Amino acid sequence: MKEGSAYDLFLTRSLRNAEVVRGTDGIDVFREHGLEVAAGIRQPLTRHVTADPGLRLLEPRFMQIRQAVATGRDHSPETVDFLQDLVEELKSDGRIAESLARSGQDATVATPRRV
């Protein structure tokens, strides 16, 4: 698994009867060491599974990473409203999805709450 990832922390805290093997690229560690299981982000793992008929993706997912935006408590309510509106606008007009696509990610963008 990718060292220092969110799923590294989760599995390190959760697993009791397995050894966690880490590296800079989780799938490389999985292949190099002939491990039984690899954990990682769904999209890259899906690509590896699609390319290798000897692999399969297990369902359901074992965790979900919910992204967030934070700001200082000293900002005015108007600033907080502006930031919330901006995030929702970026989601609804497709800019976040386009940015993800340009970076090679096919992550699903959450439905806008309000615009």
Buried (B, 14 or more C-beta within 10 A) or exposed (E): BBEEBEBBEBBEEEEEEEEEBEBEBBBEBBBEEEEEEBBBBBEBBEEBBEEEEEBEEEEEEEEEEEEEEEEEEEEEEEEBEEBBEEBBBBBBEEEBBEEBEEEEEEBEBEEBEEE
